[in-house]
Amino acid sequence: MDFIFDVSALASDDEEFSDSKKDVLKYLKIIGVDTRYVSYTPEKLYINNLRFSKFSRKRQETFSKQYGNIEVVRNSLFQKICAKAAKSLSDIKPNSRILLPKDNFIVDMLLEPYTRKYGVKLINEGDYDLIVNPVILDDKVNQIFSTIFKGEGIAFDKNENEIYPLINVPLDWINSFLEMDGKSEIKNENNDELASSFMNFLEDVAPQYRENVLKASDYIESKL
């Protein structure tokens, strides 16, 4: 199959491709890459799902001959982050206007392919249908424990017009990927110290506790 797509690319040698986003994505389509599973930036392409994107090594070689200035990132941890994020993004309605948080690289990369998957428009200001809440799994679990320890019970504060791309993603995954990619790490802010201490204890005895706490909270909320 790779050979067939290479021939398709060679057949279009007379066509000139610029460095514009439109032309890069067009070229990827020509060589057989499904861009719904690739995050685009002018400097790098991040593969979200290796199998679904069909971005084989052979296709990467073909792409690099045309766009040697754009790096293809085949980071397995980023692909795991994308898989976690997809669970909370599956209900996005097509053609929605989504308001992004400022200066959040990981959120930008997770949502960029949805402009092709669902035809959404990503905006930084103005009217919107959905707004991104960038809360991370660790921070959400910290909030749950904090309200319980204060005797307030679990705070069910999800809003219908919010989406939560990082709510299933652990902070250490995000920071490990950002470090590998040469980006600044994300820091916990305004977390409850007692809840943080309890989470550190649970980390040693039950490493999967964060996912289980979130699932329990979601289950309780669905029943109330």
C-alpha positions as CSV (number, residue, x, y, z in Angstrom):
1,M,0.0,0.0,0.0
2,D,2.9,2.4,0.8
3,F,4.2,1.8,-2.7
4,I,0.9,2.8,-4.2
5,F,0.7,6.0,-2.3
6,D,4.3,6.8,-3.2
7,V,3.4,6.5,-6.8
8,S,0.4,8.9,-6.2
9,A,2.8,11.4,-4.8
10,L,5.3,11.0,-7.6
11,A,2.5,11.6,-10.1
12,S,1.9,15.0,-8.6
13,D,5.5,16.1,-8.9
14,D,4.4,19.0,-11.2
15,E,2.3,20.4,-8.5
16,E,4.0,22.8,-6.2
17,F,3.3,22.7,-2.5
18,S,3.9,25.7,-0.2
19,D,4.6,25.6,3.5
20,S,1.0,26.7,4.3
21,K,-1.1,24.5,6.6
22,K,-3.5,23.8,3.8
23,D,-0.8,22.5,1.5
24,V,0.9,20.4,4.2
25,L,-2.4,18.7,5.1
26,K,-3.2,18.3,1.4
27,Y,0.2,16.6,0.8
28,L,-0.4,14.3,3.7
29,K,-3.7,13.2,2.3
30,I,-2.1,12.5,-1.1
31,I,0.4,10.1,0.4
32,G,-2.3,8.3,2.4
33,V,-2.1,9.9,5.9
34,D,-5.4,10.4,7.8
35,T,-4.9,13.9,9.2
36,R,-7.8,13.5,11.6
37,Y,-5.2,11.7,13.8
38,V,-2.3,14.1,13.4
39,S,-1.8,17.4,15.2
40,Y,-0.4,20.1,13.0
41,T,2.1,22.9,13.9
42,P,4.3,24.7,11.4
43,E,7.4,23.1,12.9
44,K,6.1,19.7,13.9
45,L,3.5,17.1,13.2
46,Y,2.4,15.1,16.3
47,I,0.9,11.6,15.6
48,N,-2.2,11.1,17.8
49,N,-2.8,7.5,16.8
50,L,-0.3,5.6,14.8
51,R,-2.6,2.9,13.4
52,F,-5.5,5.2,12.5
53,S,-3.3,7.9,11.0
54,K,-1.6,5.4,8.7
55,F,1.6,7.4,9.1
56,S,4.0,4.6,8.4
57,R,7.8,5.0,8.3
58,K,7.6,4.8,4.5
59,R,5.0,7.6,4.3
60,Q,7.2,9.6,6.7
61,E,10.2,9.3,4.4
62,T,8.0,10.5,1.5
63,F,6.7,13.4,3.6
64,S,10.2,14.4,4.7
65,K,11.4,14.5,1.1
66,Q,8.8,17.2,0.5
67,Y,8.8,18.9,3.9
68,G,12.2,18.3,5.5
69,N,11.7,21.3,7.7
70,I,8.8,19.8,9.5
71,E,9.6,17.2,12.2
72,V,7.3,14.2,12.6
73,V,6.8,13.3,16.3
74,R,6.0,9.6,16.9
75,N,5.8,9.9,20.7
76,S,4.1,7.0,22.3
77,L,3.3,8.9,25.5
78,F,1.6,11.6,23.5
79,Q,-0.5,9.0,21.8
80,K,-1.5,7.6,25.2
81,I,-2.5,11.1,26.3
82,C,-4.6,11.5,23.1
83,A,-6.4,8.2,23.8
84,K,-7.2,9.3,27.3
85,A,-8.4,12.7,26.1
86,A,-10.6,11.1,23.4
87,K,-12.8,9.6,26.0
88,S,-14.0,13.0,27.2
89,L,-14.1,14.6,23.7
90,S,-16.3,12.0,21.9
91,D,-19.5,14.0,22.6
92,I,-18.4,17.2,20.8
93,K,-21.0,18.3,18.3
94,P,-19.8,18.9,14.7
95,N,-19.1,22.5,13.7
96,S,-19.0,23.8,17.3
97,R,-17.1,26.9,18.2
98,I,-14.7,26.0,21.0
99,L,-13.0,28.6,23.2
100,L,-9.5,27.6,24.1
101,P,-7.5,28.5,27.3
102,K,-4.6,30.9,26.8
103,D,-1.1,29.5,26.4
104,N,-2.0,25.8,26.9
105,F,0.1,23.9,24.4
106,I,-1.1,20.4,25.3
107,V,-4.8,21.4,25.0
108,D,-4.1,23.1,21.6
109,M,-2.4,19.9,20.3
110,L,-5.3,17.6,21.5
111,L,-8.0,19.7,19.9
112,E,-6.3,20.7,16.7
113,P,-7.3,17.5,14.8
114,Y,-10.9,18.0,15.8
115,T,-11.1,20.8,13.3
116,R,-10.9,18.0,10.7
117,K,-12.7,15.2,12.7
118,Y,-15.8,17.3,13.5
119,G,-15.2,20.5,11.7
120,V,-15.0,22.5,14.9
121,K,-13.6,26.0,15.0
122,L,-11.0,26.8,17.7
123,I,-11.1,30.3,18.9
124,N,-9.4,32.5,21.6
125,E,-12.1,35.0,22.0
126,G,-15.7,35.8,21.0
127,D,-18.9,33.9,21.0
128,Y,-18.6,30.1,21.6
129,D,-20.6,27.0,21.9
130,L,-18.2,25.1,24.2
131,I,-15.4,26.3,26.4
132,V,-12.4,24.2,27.4
133,N,-11.9,23.6,31.1
134,P,-8.2,22.5,31.3
135,V,-8.5,20.7,34.7
136,I,-6.1,17.8,35.0
137,L,-6.9,14.4,36.6
138,D,-4.6,15.1,39.6
139,D,-6.2,18.5,40.3
140,K,-9.7,17.1,40.0
141,V,-9.0,14.3,42.4
142,N,-7.3,16.8,44.8
143,Q,-10.5,18.9,44.7
144,I,-12.7,15.8,45.4
145,F,-10.6,14.8,48.4
146,S,-10.4,18.4,49.6
147,T,-14.2,18.9,49.7
148,I,-14.6,15.5,51.4
149,F,-12.1,16.4,54.1
150,K,-13.8,19.7,54.7
151,G,-17.1,17.9,55.3
152,E,-18.7,19.4,52.2
153,G,-19.1,16.2,50.2
154,I,-18.2,15.9,46.5
155,A,-18.7,19.1,44.5
156,F,-20.4,18.3,41.2
157,D,-19.4,21.3,39.2
158,K,-19.3,20.1,35.6
159,N,-21.1,22.5,33.2
160,E,-22.9,21.4,30.0
161,N,-21.0,23.9,27.9
162,E,-17.6,22.8,29.1
163,I,-15.3,20.1,27.8
164,Y,-12.5,18.5,29.8
165,P,-9.8,17.2,27.5
166,L,-7.3,16.6,30.3
167,I,-9.6,15.3,33.1
168,N,-8.5,11.7,32.5
169,V,-4.8,12.5,32.0
170,P,-2.3,12.3,34.8
171,L,0.0,15.2,35.4
172,D,3.1,13.1,35.3
173,W,2.2,12.0,31.7
174,I,1.7,15.5,30.6
175,N,5.0,16.8,32.1
176,S,7.0,13.9,30.9
177,F,5.8,14.5,27.3
178,L,6.4,18.3,27.6
179,E,9.9,17.7,28.9
180,M,10.7,15.4,26.0
181,D,9.3,18.0,23.6
182,G,11.3,20.8,25.1
183,K,8.3,22.6,26.6
184,S,7.7,24.1,30.0
185,E,6.1,21.7,32.6
186,I,2.7,22.4,34.2
187,K,2.7,23.0,37.9
188,N,-0.1,22.2,40.4
189,E,-1.6,25.4,41.7
190,N,-3.9,26.1,44.6
191,N,-4.1,22.4,45.6
192,D,-5.2,21.5,49.1
193,E,-2.1,20.4,51.2
194,L,-4.0,17.8,53.2
195,A,-5.5,16.3,50.0
196,S,-2.0,16.4,48.4
197,S,-0.5,14.5,51.3
198,F,-3.2,11.8,51.2
199,M,-2.7,11.5,47.4
200,N,1.1,11.0,47.9
201,F,0.3,8.2,50.4
202,L,-2.1,6.5,48.0
203,E,0.4,6.8,45.1
204,D,2.6,4.2,46.9
205,V,-0.2,1.7,47.8
206,A,-2.7,2.1,45.0
207,P,-1.1,3.7,41.8
208,Q,-4.5,3.6,39.9
209,Y,-6.4,5.4,42.7
210,R,-6.9,8.6,40.7
211,E,-8.8,7.0,37.9
212,N,-10.9,5.0,40.4
213,V,-11.7,8.1,42.4
214,L,-12.8,10.0,39.3
215,K,-14.9,7.1,38.1
216,A,-16.6,6.8,41.5
217,S,-17.3,10.5,41.5
218,D,-18.8,10.4,38.0
219,Y,-20.9,7.4,39.0
220,I,-22.3,9.1,42.1
221,E,-23.0,12.3,40.0
222,S,-24.9,10.2,37.4
223,K,-27.1,8.7,40.1
224,L,-28.0,11.9,41.8
